[in-house]
Amino acid sequence: MKMPKNSWFGQSLVAGLASVLLTSGAAADMPKDRPFAMRGVELGIDLDQFRQAPIPNDGNRYSDLQVRCSNDPPANGITVSVSAEDRADGIVECKWFSRDGLLHSSILWEHWIDIGTGKGIPTFSFIETGGRMRLFRVSFYANNEYYPGILDALTRGYGSPSSVIEPFKTLSGSDFTSMTSVWDNGLSSITLVQRCGHLERYCLTYNHTAYSGLYAVLKEKRAAAAAGKI
């Protein structure tokens, strides 16, 4: 992939790959002066910057890589959905799409990327502040067979997280545990849940602390309004 010279995205991509996807050696220092970046996409950037960011093409197997957002008109049968409540509050969600060379198909699919030795499909969430749409959250959900590789890469990149192990029992009576790990640098956080919703899938969420706080305020206003309708 050709990297723009002396660009914010080129520098951020190097930092993101060196830290998040580190797979050997000692843990890197956790960045404290900037929000976390996911594969070169830094939390807090605006929507225009995001649309210009390089899209990872792992294995060079994908073509026609593109960004689609919930505020874009439908094109090529692609729409990005957002909840009615979020849409009413001006939240915009975006995803990457591509054509998979291994499938020999002209159909655009949601774009898979590598996270450590794991994989996932990222969703990017934006909130309006100061007249710009800002990236406040990046989220993944996928089969938790990828969980160990993601946990290892994040730990090598950012050091040991704060972790809590939750025991739970399935409907069939089987005993399981789910570990929640958090990396926090003050400006942002990364949360990895081993069994999201007690299901066989992981949840990985990057949050911008300040902008996610704005979203939390919106959710609280919705809850307060709903409480007044009983």
SEVEX-37087 format. One record per residue (C-alpha): residue number from 1; residue in one letter; z, y, x. Coordinates in nm, 2 decimals. Each point is the difference from the previous one (the first is absolute). Example, Ala and Ser with C-alpha at 12.3 -4.5 7.8 and 13.67 -1.06 7.14 Angstrom:
<atom><nr>1</nr><rest>a</rest><up>0.78</up><north>-0.45</north><east>1.23</east></atom>
<atom><nr>2</nr><rest>s</rest><up>-0.07</up><north>0.34</north><east>0.14</east></atom>
//
This chain:
<atom><nr>1</nr><rest>m</rest><up>0.00</up><north>0.00</north><east>0.00</east></atom>
<atom><nr>2</nr><rest>k</rest><up>-0.09</up><north>0.34</north><east>0.14</east></atom>
<atom><nr>3</nr><rest>m</rest><up>0.30</up><north>0.23</north><east>0.02</east></atom>
<atom><nr>4</nr><rest>p</rest><up>-0.04</up><north>0.38</north><east>-0.04</east></atom>
<atom><nr>5</nr><rest>k</rest><up>0.08</up><north>0.17</north><east>0.33</east></atom>
<atom><nr>6</nr><rest>n</rest><up>0.31</up><north>0.23</north><east>0.01</east></atom>
<atom><nr>7</nr><rest>s</rest><up>0.04</up><north>-0.03</north><east>-0.38</east></atom>
<atom><nr>8</nr><rest>w</rest><up>0.33</up><north>-0.04</north><east>-0.19</east></atom>
<atom><nr>9</nr><rest>f</rest><up>-0.13</up><north>-0.33</north><east>-0.14</east></atom>
<atom><nr>10</nr><rest>g</rest><up>-0.10</up><north>-0.13</north><east>0.34</east></atom>
<atom><nr>11</nr><rest>q</rest><up>0.35</up><north>0.07</north><east>0.14</east></atom>
<atom><nr>12</nr><rest>s</rest><up>0.17</up><north>-0.13</north><east>-0.31</east></atom>
<atom><nr>13</nr><rest>l</rest><up>-0.20</up><north>-0.32</north><east>0.01</east></atom>
<atom><nr>14</nr><rest>v</rest><up>0.10</up><north>-0.07</north><east>0.35</east></atom>
<atom><nr>15</nr><rest>a</rest><up>0.36</up><north>0.06</north><east>-0.08</east></atom>
<atom><nr>16</nr><rest>g</rest><up>-0.02</up><north>-0.21</north><east>-0.31</east></atom>
<atom><nr>17</nr><rest>l</rest><up>-0.16</up><north>-0.30</north><east>0.17</east></atom>
<atom><nr>18</nr><rest>a</rest><up>0.23</up><north>0.02</north><east>0.30</east></atom>
<atom><nr>19</nr><rest>s</rest><up>0.32</up><north>0.00</north><east>-0.21</east></atom>
<atom><nr>20</nr><rest>v</rest><up>-0.06</up><north>-0.17</north><east>-0.33</east></atom>
<atom><nr>21</nr><rest>l</rest><up>-0.23</up><north>-0.27</north><east>0.13</east></atom>
<atom><nr>22</nr><rest>l</rest><up>0.18</up><north>-0.07</north><east>0.33</east></atom>
<atom><nr>23</nr><rest>t</rest><up>0.03</up><north>-0.38</north><east>0.04</east></atom>
<atom><nr>24</nr><rest>s</rest><up>0.16</up><north>-0.04</north><east>0.34</east></atom>
<atom><nr>25</nr><rest>g</rest><up>0.24</up><north>0.17</north><east>0.24</east></atom>
<atom><nr>26</nr><rest>a</rest><up>0.31</up><north>0.21</north><east>-0.06</east></atom>
<atom><nr>27</nr><rest>a</rest><up>0.06</up><north>0.20</north><east>-0.32</east></atom>
<atom><nr>28</nr><rest>a</rest><up>-0.15</up><north>0.35</north><east>0.01</east></atom>
<atom><nr>29</nr><rest>d</rest><up>0.21</up><north>0.31</north><east>-0.06</east></atom>
<atom><nr>30</nr><rest>m</rest><up>0.00</up><north>0.08</north><east>-0.37</east></atom>
<atom><nr>31</nr><rest>p</rest><up>-0.18</up><north>0.34</north><east>-0.05</east></atom>
<atom><nr>32</nr><rest>k</rest><up>0.24</up><north>0.27</north><east>-0.11</east></atom>
<atom><nr>33</nr><rest>d</rest><up>-0.22</up><north>0.31</north><east>0.00</east></atom>
<atom><nr>34</nr><rest>r</rest><up>-0.27</up><north>-0.13</north><east>-0.23</east></atom>
<atom><nr>35</nr><rest>p</rest><up>-0.02</up><north>-0.21</north><east>-0.31</east></atom>
<atom><nr>36</nr><rest>f</rest><up>-0.10</up><north>-0.36</north><east>0.03</east></atom>
<atom><nr>37</nr><rest>a</rest><up>-0.38</up><north>-0.08</north><east>0.01</east></atom>
<atom><nr>38</nr><rest>m</rest><up>-0.15</up><north>-0.32</north><east>-0.15</east></atom>
<atom><nr>39</nr><rest>r</rest><up>-0.31</up><north>-0.10</north><east>0.21</east></atom>
<atom><nr>40</nr><rest>g</rest><up>-0.05</up><north>0.36</north><east>0.10</east></atom>
<atom><nr>41</nr><rest>v</rest><up>0.05</up><north>0.15</north><east>-0.34</east></atom>
<atom><nr>42</nr><rest>e</rest><up>0.31</up><north>0.22</north><east>0.02</east></atom>
<atom><nr>43</nr><rest>l</rest><up>0.23</up><north>0.06</north><east>-0.29</east></atom>
<atom><nr>44</nr><rest>g</rest><up>-0.02</up><north>0.36</north><east>-0.12</east></atom>
<atom><nr>45</nr><rest>i</rest><up>-0.37</up><north>0.07</north><east>0.07</east></atom>
<atom><nr>46</nr><rest>d</rest><up>-0.20</up><north>0.15</north><east>-0.28</east></atom>
<atom><nr>47</nr><rest>l</rest><up>-0.26</up><north>-0.17</north><east>-0.21</east></atom>
<atom><nr>48</nr><rest>d</rest><up>-0.29</up><north>0.16</north><east>0.18</east></atom>
<atom><nr>49</nr><rest>q</rest><up>0.13</up><north>-0.12</north><east>0.34</east></atom>
<atom><nr>50</nr><rest>f</rest><up>0.05</up><north>-0.34</north><east>-0.15</east></atom>
<atom><nr>51</nr><rest>r</rest><up>-0.36</up><north>-0.02</north><east>-0.12</east></atom>
<atom><nr>52</nr><rest>q</rest><up>-0.12</up><north>0.08</north><east>0.36</east></atom>
<atom><nr>53</nr><rest>a</rest><up>0.23</up><north>-0.25</north><east>0.17</east></atom>
<atom><nr>54</nr><rest>p</rest><up>-0.17</up><north>-0.31</north><east>0.16</east></atom>
<atom><nr>55</nr><rest>i</rest><up>0.03</up><north>-0.32</north><east>-0.20</east></atom>
<atom><nr>56</nr><rest>p</rest><up>0.11</up><north>-0.30</north><east>0.21</east></atom>
<atom><nr>57</nr><rest>n</rest><up>-0.27</up><north>-0.26</north><east>0.02</east></atom>
<atom><nr>58</nr><rest>d</rest><up>0.18</up><north>-0.30</north><east>0.14</east></atom>
<atom><nr>59</nr><rest>g</rest><up>-0.23</up><north>-0.26</north><east>0.15</east></atom>
<atom><nr>60</nr><rest>n</rest><up>-0.30</up><north>0.23</north><east>-0.08</east></atom>
<atom><nr>61</nr><rest>r</rest><up>-0.06</up><north>-0.22</north><east>-0.30</east></atom>
<atom><nr>62</nr><rest>y</rest><up>-0.02</up><north>0.27</north><east>-0.26</east></atom>
<atom><nr>63</nr><rest>s</rest><up>-0.27</up><north>0.25</north><east>-0.09</east></atom>
<atom><nr>64</nr><rest>d</rest><up>-0.03</up><north>0.30</north><east>-0.23</east></atom>
<atom><nr>65</nr><rest>l</rest><up>0.36</up><north>0.10</north><east>0.05</east></atom>
<atom><nr>66</nr><rest>q</rest><up>0.11</up><north>0.28</north><east>-0.24</east></atom>
<atom><nr>67</nr><rest>v</rest><up>0.28</up><north>0.18</north><east>-0.17</east></atom>
<atom><nr>68</nr><rest>r</rest><up>0.04</up><north>0.00</north><east>-0.38</east></atom>
<atom><nr>69</nr><rest>c</rest><up>0.28</up><north>0.19</north><east>-0.18</east></atom>
<atom><nr>70</nr><rest>s</rest><up>0.13</up><north>0.01</north><east>-0.36</east></atom>
<atom><nr>71</nr><rest>n</rest><up>-0.13</up><north>0.36</north><east>-0.04</east></atom>
<atom><nr>72</nr><rest>d</rest><up>-0.36</up><north>-0.11</north><east>0.09</east></atom>
<atom><nr>73</nr><rest>p</rest><up>-0.26</up><north>-0.07</north><east>-0.27</east></atom>
<atom><nr>74</nr><rest>p</rest><up>-0.08</up><north>-0.37</north><east>-0.03</east></atom>
<atom><nr>75</nr><rest>a</rest><up>-0.28</up><north>-0.11</north><east>0.24</east></atom>
<atom><nr>76</nr><rest>n</rest><up>-0.15</up><north>-0.34</north><east>0.07</east></atom>
<atom><nr>77</nr><rest>g</rest><up>0.24</up><north>-0.16</north><east>-0.25</east></atom>
<atom><nr>78</nr><rest>i</rest><up>0.30</up><north>0.12</north><east>0.20</east></atom>
<atom><nr>79</nr><rest>t</rest><up>0.30</up><north>0.18</north><east>-0.15</east></atom>
<atom><nr>80</nr><rest>v</rest><up>0.35</up><north>0.04</north><east>0.15</east></atom>
<atom><nr>81</nr><rest>s</rest><up>0.26</up><north>-0.02</north><east>-0.26</east></atom>
<atom><nr>82</nr><rest>v</rest><up>0.33</up><north>0.20</north><east>-0.02</east></atom>
<atom><nr>83</nr><rest>s</rest><up>0.27</up><north>-0.03</north><east>-0.27</east></atom>
<atom><nr>84</nr><rest>a</rest><up>-0.03</up><north>0.24</north><east>-0.29</east></atom>
<atom><nr>85</nr><rest>e</rest><up>0.33</up><north>0.16</north><east>0.10</east></atom>
<atom><nr>86</nr><rest>d</rest><up>-0.11</up><north>0.06</north><east>0.36</east></atom>
<atom><nr>87</nr><rest>r</rest><up>-0.33</up><north>0.13</north><east>-0.12</east></atom>
<atom><nr>88</nr><rest>a</rest><up>0.17</up><north>0.25</north><east>-0.23</east></atom>
<atom><nr>89</nr><rest>d</rest><up>0.21</up><north>0.12</north><east>0.29</east></atom>
<atom><nr>90</nr><rest>g</rest><up>-0.31</up><north>0.05</north><east>0.22</east></atom>
<atom><nr>91</nr><rest>i</rest><up>0.06</up><north>-0.30</north><east>0.23</east></atom>
<atom><nr>92</nr><rest>v</rest><up>-0.32</up><north>-0.12</north><east>0.17</east></atom>
<atom><nr>93</nr><rest>e</rest><up>-0.04</up><north>-0.36</north><east>0.14</east></atom>
<atom><nr>94</nr><rest>c</rest><up>-0.27</up><north>-0.10</north><east>0.25</east></atom>
<atom><nr>95</nr><rest>k</rest><up>-0.12</up><north>-0.33</north><east>0.14</east></atom>
<atom><nr>96</nr><rest>w</rest><up>-0.25</up><north>-0.11</north><east>0.26</east></atom>
<atom><nr>97</nr><rest>f</rest><up>-0.30</up><north>-0.21</north><east>-0.10</east></atom>
<atom><nr>98</nr><rest>s</rest><up>-0.26</up><north>-0.19</north><east>0.19</east></atom>
<atom><nr>99</nr><rest>r</rest><up>-0.26</up><north>-0.28</north><east>0.00</east></atom>
<atom><nr>100</nr><rest>d</rest><up>0.12</up><north>-0.32</north><east>0.17</east></atom>
<atom><nr>101</nr><rest>g</rest><up>-0.27</up><north>-0.14</north><east>0.23</east></atom>
<atom><nr>102</nr><rest>l</rest><up>0.14</up><north>-0.35</north><east>-0.03</east></atom>
<atom><nr>103</nr><rest>l</rest><up>-0.06</up><north>0.00</north><east>-0.38</east></atom>
<atom><nr>104</nr><rest>h</rest><up>-0.37</up><north>0.10</north><east>0.03</east></atom>
<atom><nr>105</nr><rest>s</rest><up>0.05</up><north>0.21</north><east>-0.31</east></atom>
<atom><nr>106</nr><rest>s</rest><up>-0.11</up><north>0.35</north><east>-0.10</east></atom>
<atom><nr>107</nr><rest>i</rest><up>0.33</up><north>0.05</north><east>-0.20</east></atom>
<atom><nr>108</nr><rest>l</rest><up>0.25</up><north>0.25</north><east>0.13</east></atom>
<atom><nr>109</nr><rest>w</rest><up>0.35</up><north>-0.15</north><east>0.02</east></atom>
<atom><nr>110</nr><rest>e</rest><up>0.34</up><north>0.14</north><east>0.07</east></atom>
<atom><nr>111</nr><rest>h</rest><up>0.02</up><north>0.02</north><east>0.38</east></atom>
<atom><nr>112</nr><rest>w</rest><up>0.24</up><north>-0.23</north><east>0.19</east></atom>
<atom><nr>113</nr><rest>i</rest><up>0.14</up><north>0.12</north><east>0.33</east></atom>
<atom><nr>114</nr><rest>d</rest><up>0.22</up><north>-0.16</north><east>0.27</east></atom>
<atom><nr>115</nr><rest>i</rest><up>0.36</up><north>0.10</north><east>0.02</east></atom>
<atom><nr>116</nr><rest>g</rest><up>0.13</up><north>-0.17</north><east>0.31</east></atom>
<atom><nr>117</nr><rest>t</rest><up>-0.11</up><north>-0.36</north><east>-0.03</east></atom>
<atom><nr>118</nr><rest>g</rest><up>0.03</up><north>0.04</north><east>-0.38</east></atom>
<atom><nr>119</nr><rest>k</rest><up>-0.24</up><north>0.14</north><east>-0.25</east></atom>
<atom><nr>120</nr><rest>g</rest><up>0.01</up><north>0.22</north><east>-0.31</east></atom>
<atom><nr>121</nr><rest>i</rest><up>-0.18</up><north>0.25</north><east>-0.22</east></atom>
<atom><nr>122</nr><rest>p</rest><up>0.15</up><north>0.35</north><east>0.02</east></atom>
<atom><nr>123</nr><rest>t</rest><up>0.04</up><north>0.24</north><east>-0.29</east></atom>
<atom><nr>124</nr><rest>f</rest><up>0.04</up><north>0.37</north><east>0.09</east></atom>
<atom><nr>125</nr><rest>s</rest><up>0.19</up><north>0.23</north><east>-0.23</east></atom>
<atom><nr>126</nr><rest>f</rest><up>-0.02</up><north>0.38</north><east>0.00</east></atom>
<atom><nr>127</nr><rest>i</rest><up>0.21</up><north>0.27</north><east>-0.17</east></atom>
<atom><nr>128</nr><rest>e</rest><up>-0.08</up><north>0.37</north><east>-0.04</east></atom>
<atom><nr>129</nr><rest>t</rest><up>0.22</up><north>0.24</north><east>0.21</east></atom>
<atom><nr>130</nr><rest>g</rest><up>-0.09</up><north>0.35</north><east>0.13</east></atom>
<atom><nr>131</nr><rest>g</rest><up>-0.34</up><north>-0.02</north><east>-0.16</east></atom>
<atom><nr>132</nr><rest>r</rest><up>-0.10</up><north>-0.32</north><east>0.18</east></atom>
<atom><nr>133</nr><rest>m</rest><up>0.01</up><north>-0.37</north><east>-0.08</east></atom>
<atom><nr>134</nr><rest>r</rest><up>0.23</up><north>-0.16</north><east>0.26</east></atom>
<atom><nr>135</nr><rest>l</rest><up>0.03</up><north>-0.37</north><east>0.10</east></atom>
<atom><nr>136</nr><rest>f</rest><up>0.35</up><north>-0.10</north><east>-0.10</east></atom>
<atom><nr>137</nr><rest>r</rest><up>-0.03</up><north>-0.38</north><east>-0.01</east></atom>
<atom><nr>138</nr><rest>v</rest><up>-0.20</up><north>-0.29</north><east>0.14</east></atom>
<atom><nr>139</nr><rest>s</rest><up>0.06</up><north>-0.33</north><east>-0.17</east></atom>
<atom><nr>140</nr><rest>f</rest><up>-0.10</up><north>-0.36</north><east>0.04</east></atom>
<atom><nr>141</nr><rest>y</rest><up>0.05</up><north>-0.32</north><east>-0.20</east></atom>
<atom><nr>142</nr><rest>a</rest><up>-0.13</up><north>-0.34</north><east>0.11</east></atom>
<atom><nr>143</nr><rest>n</rest><up>0.09</up><north>-0.36</north><east>0.04</east></atom>
<atom><nr>144</nr><rest>n</rest><up>0.31</up><north>-0.03</north><east>0.22</east></atom>
<atom><nr>145</nr><rest>e</rest><up>-0.17</up><north>-0.24</north><east>0.23</east></atom>
<atom><nr>146</nr><rest>y</rest><up>-0.08</up><north>0.32</north><east>0.19</east></atom>
<atom><nr>147</nr><rest>y</rest><up>0.36</up><north>0.12</north><east>0.00</east></atom>
<atom><nr>148</nr><rest>p</rest><up>0.11</up><north>-0.14</north><east>0.34</east></atom>
<atom><nr>149</nr><rest>g</rest><up>-0.29</up><north>0.16</north><east>0.19</east></atom>
<atom><nr>150</nr><rest>i</rest><up>0.07</up><north>0.34</north><east>-0.16</east></atom>
<atom><nr>151</nr><rest>l</rest><up>0.37</up><north>-0.02</north><east>0.07</east></atom>
<atom><nr>152</nr><rest>d</rest><up>-0.05</up><north>-0.10</north><east>0.36</east></atom>
<atom><nr>153</nr><rest>a</rest><up>-0.25</up><north>0.29</north><east>0.06</east></atom>
<atom><nr>154</nr><rest>l</rest><up>0.22</up><north>0.26</north><east>-0.16</east></atom>
<atom><nr>155</nr><rest>t</rest><up>0.30</up><north>-0.12</north><east>0.20</east></atom>
<atom><nr>156</nr><rest>r</rest><up>-0.19</up><north>0.01</north><east>0.32</east></atom>
<atom><nr>157</nr><rest>g</rest><up>-0.14</up><north>0.34</north><east>-0.07</east></atom>
<atom><nr>158</nr><rest>y</rest><up>0.31</up><north>0.17</north><east>-0.14</east></atom>
<atom><nr>159</nr><rest>g</rest><up>0.30</up><north>-0.21</north><east>0.10</east></atom>
<atom><nr>160</nr><rest>s</rest><up>0.25</up><north>-0.19</north><east>-0.21</east></atom>
<atom><nr>161</nr><rest>p</rest><up>0.01</up><north>0.12</north><east>-0.36</east></atom>
<atom><nr>162</nr><rest>s</rest><up>0.29</up><north>0.04</north><east>-0.24</east></atom>
<atom><nr>163</nr><rest>s</rest><up>-0.01</up><north>-0.33</north><east>-0.20</east></atom>
<atom><nr>164</nr><rest>v</rest><up>0.16</up><north>-0.14</north><east>-0.31</east></atom>
<atom><nr>165</nr><rest>i</rest><up>-0.03</up><north>-0.36</north><east>-0.11</east></atom>
<atom><nr>166</nr><rest>e</rest><up>0.01</up><north>-0.06</north><east>-0.37</east></atom>
<atom><nr>167</nr><rest>p</rest><up>0.06</up><north>-0.35</north><east>-0.13</east></atom>
<atom><nr>168</nr><rest>f</rest><up>-0.15</up><north>-0.09</north><east>-0.34</east></atom>
<atom><nr>169</nr><rest>k</rest><up>-0.07</up><north>-0.29</north><east>-0.23</east></atom>
<atom><nr>170</nr><rest>t</rest><up>-0.34</up><north>-0.07</north><east>-0.16</east></atom>
<atom><nr>171</nr><rest>l</rest><up>-0.04</up><north>-0.09</north><east>-0.37</east></atom>
<atom><nr>172</nr><rest>s</rest><up>-0.02</up><north>-0.36</north><east>0.11</east></atom>
<atom><nr>173</nr><rest>g</rest><up>0.33</up><north>0.02</north><east>0.17</east></atom>
<atom><nr>174</nr><rest>s</rest><up>-0.12</up><north>0.00</north><east>0.37</east></atom>
<atom><nr>175</nr><rest>d</rest><up>0.19</up><north>0.22</north><east>0.25</east></atom>
<atom><nr>176</nr><rest>f</rest><up>-0.20</up><north>0.25</north><east>0.21</east></atom>
<atom><nr>177</nr><rest>t</rest><up>0.07</up><north>0.31</north><east>0.20</east></atom>
<atom><nr>178</nr><rest>s</rest><up>-0.20</up><north>0.32</north><east>0.04</east></atom>
<atom><nr>179</nr><rest>m</rest><up>0.05</up><north>0.24</north><east>0.29</east></atom>
<atom><nr>180</nr><rest>t</rest><up>-0.06</up><north>0.37</north><east>-0.03</east></atom>
<atom><nr>181</nr><rest>s</rest><up>-0.05</up><north>0.18</north><east>0.33</east></atom>
<atom><nr>182</nr><rest>v</rest><up>-0.01</up><north>0.38</north><east>0.05</east></atom>
<atom><nr>183</nr><rest>w</rest><up>-0.12</up><north>0.22</north><east>0.29</east></atom>
<atom><nr>184</nr><rest>d</rest><up>0.09</up><north>0.37</north><east>-0.05</east></atom>
<atom><nr>185</nr><rest>n</rest><up>-0.07</up><north>0.29</north><east>0.24</east></atom>
<atom><nr>186</nr><rest>g</rest><up>0.13</up><north>0.27</north><east>-0.23</east></atom>
<atom><nr>187</nr><rest>l</rest><up>-0.34</up><north>0.14</north><east>-0.09</east></atom>
<atom><nr>188</nr><rest>s</rest><up>-0.12</up><north>-0.33</north><east>-0.15</east></atom>
<atom><nr>189</nr><rest>s</rest><up>0.09</up><north>-0.36</north><east>-0.05</east></atom>
<atom><nr>190</nr><rest>i</rest><up>-0.16</up><north>-0.35</north><east>0.00</east></atom>
<atom><nr>191</nr><rest>t</rest><up>0.14</up><north>-0.26</north><east>-0.24</east></atom>
<atom><nr>192</nr><rest>l</rest><up>-0.10</up><north>-0.37</north><east>0.02</east></atom>
<atom><nr>193</nr><rest>v</rest><up>0.11</up><north>-0.24</north><east>-0.28</east></atom>
<atom><nr>194</nr><rest>q</rest><up>-0.05</up><north>-0.37</north><east>0.07</east></atom>
<atom><nr>195</nr><rest>r</rest><up>-0.02</up><north>-0.11</north><east>-0.37</east></atom>
<atom><nr>196</nr><rest>c</rest><up>-0.08</up><north>0.29</north><east>-0.21</east></atom>
<atom><nr>197</nr><rest>g</rest><up>0.13</up><north>-0.04</north><east>-0.35</east></atom>
<atom><nr>198</nr><rest>h</rest><up>0.12</up><north>-0.35</north><east>0.11</east></atom>
<atom><nr>199</nr><rest>l</rest><up>-0.36</up><north>-0.11</north><east>0.01</east></atom>
<atom><nr>200</nr><rest>e</rest><up>-0.20</up><north>-0.16</north><east>0.28</east></atom>
<atom><nr>201</nr><rest>r</rest><up>-0.14</up><north>0.33</north><east>0.12</east></atom>
<atom><nr>202</nr><rest>y</rest><up>0.12</up><north>0.27</north><east>0.24</east></atom>
<atom><nr>203</nr><rest>c</rest><up>0.02</up><north>0.37</north><east>-0.07</east></atom>
<atom><nr>204</nr><rest>l</rest><up>-0.05</up><north>0.25</north><east>0.28</east></atom>
<atom><nr>205</nr><rest>t</rest><up>0.05</up><north>0.37</north><east>-0.07</east></atom>
<atom><nr>206</nr><rest>y</rest><up>-0.04</up><north>0.31</north><east>0.22</east></atom>
<atom><nr>207</nr><rest>n</rest><up>0.18</up><north>0.30</north><east>-0.15</east></atom>
<atom><nr>208</nr><rest>h</rest><up>-0.01</up><north>0.37</north><east>0.10</east></atom>
<atom><nr>209</nr><rest>t</rest><up>0.36</up><north>0.10</north><east>-0.05</east></atom>
<atom><nr>210</nr><rest>a</rest><up>-0.05</up><north>0.35</north><east>-0.14</east></atom>
<atom><nr>211</nr><rest>y</rest><up>-0.31</up><north>-0.07</north><east>-0.21</east></atom>
<atom><nr>212</nr><rest>s</rest><up>0.14</up><north>-0.32</north><east>-0.13</east></atom>
<atom><nr>213</nr><rest>g</rest><up>0.30</up><north>0.21</north><east>-0.11</east></atom>
<atom><nr>214</nr><rest>l</rest><up>-0.23</up><north>0.21</north><east>-0.21</east></atom>
<atom><nr>215</nr><rest>y</rest><up>-0.13</up><north>-0.31</north><east>-0.16</east></atom>
<atom><nr>216</nr><rest>a</rest><up>0.35</up><north>-0.12</north><east>-0.07</east></atom>
<atom><nr>217</nr><rest>v</rest><up>0.07</up><north>0.33</north><east>-0.18</east></atom>
<atom><nr>218</nr><rest>l</rest><up>-0.30</up><north>-0.06</north><east>-0.22</east></atom>
<atom><nr>219</nr><rest>k</rest><up>0.12</up><north>-0.35</north><east>-0.09</east></atom>
<atom><nr>220</nr><rest>e</rest><up>0.35</up><north>0.13</north><east>-0.08</east></atom>
<atom><nr>221</nr><rest>k</rest><up>-0.15</up><north>0.26</north><east>-0.23</east></atom>
<atom><nr>222</nr><rest>r</rest><up>-0.20</up><north>-0.27</north><east>-0.18</east></atom>
<atom><nr>223</nr><rest>a</rest><up>0.32</up><north>-0.21</north><east>-0.04</east></atom>
<atom><nr>224</nr><rest>a</rest><up>0.20</up><north>0.29</north><east>-0.13</east></atom>
<atom><nr>225</nr><rest>a</rest><up>-0.28</up><north>0.08</north><east>-0.25</east></atom>
<atom><nr>226</nr><rest>a</rest><up>-0.01</up><north>-0.36</north><east>-0.11</east></atom>
<atom><nr>227</nr><rest>a</rest><up>0.38</up><north>-0.01</north><east>-0.04</east></atom>
<atom><nr>228</nr><rest>g</rest><up>-0.03</up><north>0.29</north><east>-0.25</east></atom>
<atom><nr>229</nr><rest>k</rest><up>-0.23</up><north>-0.21</north><east>-0.22</east></atom>
<atom><nr>230</nr><rest>i</rest><up>0.25</up><north>-0.27</north><east>-0.11</east></atom>
//
